[in-house]
Amino acid sequence: MLTHKPPPVYIIILSYIVGLGFLSWLIIHKGINDTFLLLFLIPNIISAYYYKRGVFLSLHLLSGMVSLGITYTIAADFREPLSTTLSALIASYIIAEFIHNIACAHRQVENALRDTKNLFQSLIDSLPQNIFSKDLEGRFTFANKSYCITEGRTLSEILGKNDFDLHPPELARKYRQDDVGIMQKGETFETVEEHLPLGGTPRYVRTVKAPVYNVKGEIDGILGIFWDVTEEKLAEVALQEHSERLESLVAQRTTELQAQYARLNAILRSTADGIIVTDNEGKIIQANPVAQGWLTHQLSPEDADILRMATQEIAQKLYQVQGTSEETILLELTGIDIELRGASLAAAITPAEVAALQPPDDILSGKDNNGTPAAVIAAHNVSHLKAMTRMQASFVSNVSHELRTPVTTIKLYVDLLQKRPDRSQHYLAALAQAADQQTRLVADILNLSRIDAGHLQLKRSTVDVSHLIQQCVAEMTLTIARERQMAINYYPAPRPLIASIDIQRIAQAVNHMITNSVQYTLPGGKITVSTGKAWKNDRQWANVQVTDTGIGIPEHELPYIFERFRRGEQAQEMRASGTGLGLAIVKEIVELHGGRVEVTSELGQGSTFTLWIPLQK
């Protein structure tokens, strides 16, 4: 606001009216030269200026008095009327006051501008941000206190300089390119860039630059502001590095989980057991292919319902217990026995972990997989175990029977021998036969026991299979075949059959085959043994065939003849001697050599047994 104190009345009368009035009269009449005009103008202007500034009041009074004296002197010389002089003085006062107000307003505007400039400078210098301006040539025209401190220079060392005077060349070129781009596009520019103070370490700053326009609307330079964001930048870099490490760990963990899921998928799809996942109510959520097959089409609808109810029962029990115990149920279904063994997932891990560990659909297939897994149930097919149990019971029963028979015979003939010594030779022969049968039975049982326990070690040697079989045929011809009055014909392969075998065990297997054919062939029958070579499954095999003209084997008994203590119905009717273990031993010995045994038979016509033994490559 522009204010000033008006001068006293007597000062106006003595100074402005008299002095400036006379000056106006001189202008009207033009009766005075320029020298006198300046003489009267200068003291009044000087006095008015300094008076309004509040100083040199005496100078203003003195100039007024001088003007008054000159006015009366000149007026007297011109002899002008007083009324004319006063009119001129009034007009001159108005003009003088107007000029005076303009001068005062100008002065006060200057003072206000100076105060505003000082306030702006103080405000800019108090800001922590660095502020500067440049002209079109890139020279600094302004810099606040913070910028000077950042640069480590005084304001006089910055003004008039450019970036090449203050910064390294590469950094200066970048700054200049940014400035030129801003002035060409007329757009505000914002970025985070590296700043290198004088003698300092590099810092990161966020910079905002904008074009500066003059009164004509033309770009006259740029205005810039920047502040230190080094800590933010370092934190951002550290966060980025941490994020990258985290992403790497996540990727690594994801790969591990994918590998685990792949292994789990392979295990669950290849396992012979059924795997069922249920919720806490026993509802089936997911099932692997084996369990899915049982539940959908392999079991009858009734048995499938029994399996579902059993899994539901196990899951509900586990949920009620909420412990680490296991639940087991044995189901005896049609044609299959299944043992269900369930465990609670919630007992080992938290519900959140249960949800996180829920396997994807490609691991366990199921129609409804929206529930929360609570229990996992393994369904194991124990049919073969129960069959083995039954076989074991049958084995014990058969062994007991077979052992008891020769023992009973021995006791009988010992008793007869005591009663009828005269028939001792006959009784001793029967005793020897019973003892031999007992010895063979015990030997066969021991052989099978060693095979089952894995204690039977093969002592391999390279031999001609044909030659070995020839020795076996010769030995059997001298013993069993001669007693039974039947011939054994042998037809060897035209060329040697070289194989790596255990000679004793293969001879044992062949002898059992020939003995079996002799026992089930009537007197006068014929037995043929032959060897040959054949390609099968991309390798060479030696085959040993034993063919008889015996009673033959019913077709329904063929799948079971290699079972232990298995004796056909006709064998039992014929009361043929034997332990029922011979063919079982043949099968085990040949399979230990990597081979196999086959049989073909026609009831009433005879049978053919074939051993396949791999030859050396």
Beta strands, then each sheet from edge to edge (+ up, - down):
strand 1: 130-135
strand 2: 140-143
strand 3: 189-195
strand 4: 203-213
strand 5: 219-228
strand 6: 274-278
strand 7: 284-287
strand 8: 327-333
strand 9: 336-344
strand 10: 375-381
strand 11: 460-464
strand 12: 487-491
strand 13: 498-502
strand 14: 526-536
strand 15: 539-548
strand 16: 596-602
strand 17: 606-614
sheet 1: 2+ 1- 5+ 4- 3+
sheet 2: 7+ 6- 10+ 9- 8+
sheet 3: 11+ 13-
sheet 4: 12+ 14+ 15- 17+ 16-
end
